[in-house]
Amino acid sequence: MKLKGRVSIVTGGARGIGKAIALTLVREGVKVAIVDFDQQGAIALRDEIEKIGGEAIAIPCDVSKNGEVQIMVDQVKKAFGRIDILVNNAGIIRRGTIETVTEEDWDRVIEVNLKGTFLCSKAVVEAMKRQGYGKIVNLSSIAGKMGDITSAPGYGPSKAGIDALTKTLARQLAPYGINVNAVSPHAIETEMSAQWSEERRKEIIASIPLGRLGKPEDVAEAVLFLSSDEASFITGEILDVNGGALMD
């Protein structure tokens, strides 16, 4: 257990990639706070983790609201005494074209994906500085580097903002022993990709050199690495997990 005794917050942790990340961290001895708008999903995962001998708490939170984020972080500190790892995984998508996506759709995607990453990072920095140690891992997307490829005009810009925020915080927080990195997935088997038509799915698989869609566990293992001391000399990195679809 390479991270035994560490404490992590995983936002959007109730299902999909977030759930895989939480379970992977628990496997390595991490105590996990499952933070999600879906309270029942978070509670169900907490119970699942406790059944396999792990430690977890479930906290309902809208990461786009600063007050809720502050309360969430205080609850984690009260329960576990420290915060070592923050995984900013919470994210949403609103599909459409530039003509059909509404202002409300745009605002909500930016608020959850980018502002939520900012607010959660801001809320944990004091505790991490005091420890002289911390790992922040943000979930980005290939869309942040290429532009969106699935007709969702706000999603790519929100992820490009996460890439820039990752590098900015990496520079600012490095002197305090805090590493800030991001994982940039593409074509992962999640609820988002389940919305693709069969034709679209075949097109995407054909564009991936490894010839398959990724699994949530593929992303979780990358997050685990960036959360570990093995990655102590890595900061400001945007790590591609995309089967070779983009090599940069």
DARARA-V671723 format. One record per backbone hydrogen bond with DSSP energy under -0.5 kcal/mol. NH is the residue of the N-H (numbers start at 1). CO is the residue of the C=O. Records with the same first field share a line. If there is no record, write none. Layout:
NH->CO, CO
This chain:
3->28
4->1
5->29
6->3
8->31
9->85
10->33
11->9, 87
12->35
13->10, 35
15->12
18->15
19->15
20->16
21->17
22->18
23->19
24->20
25->21
26->22
27->23
28->24, 25
29->26
30->25
31->6
32->30, 55
33->8
34->32, 57
35->10, 33
36->34, 59
39->37
42->38
43->39
44->40
45->41
46->42
47->43
48->44
49->45
50->46
51->47
52->48, 49
53->50
54->49
57->32
59->34
61->36
63->61
65->62
66->64
69->65
70->66
71->67
72->68
73->69
74->70
75->71
76->72
77->73
78->74
79->75
80->76
81->76, 77
84->7
85->7
86->135
87->9
88->86, 137
89->87
96->151
101->97
106->102
107->103
108->104
109->105
110->106
111->107
112->108
113->109
114->109, 110
115->110
116->111
117->113
118->114
119->115
120->116
121->117
122->118
123->119
124->120, 121
125->121
126->122
128->124
129->125
130->126
131->127
132->128
133->128
134->177
135->84
136->179
137->86, 135
138->181
139->88
140->138, 183
142->185
144->141
145->142
146->142
147->143
153->96
155->152
156->152
157->153
158->154
159->155
160->156
161->157
162->158
163->159
164->160
165->161
166->162
167->163
168->164
169->165
170->166
171->167
172->168
173->169
174->170
176->173
177->174
178->173
179->134, 177
181->136
182->237
183->138
184->239
185->140, 183
186->241
189->214
190->188
194->190
195->192
196->193
201->197
202->198
203->199
204->200
205->201
206->202
207->203, 204
208->205
209->207
210->243
211->208
214->187
218->215
219->215
220->216
221->217
222->218
223->219
224->220
225->221
226->222
227->223
228->224, 225
231->228
232->229
234->231
236->180
239->182, 237
240->238
241->184
245->242
248->246
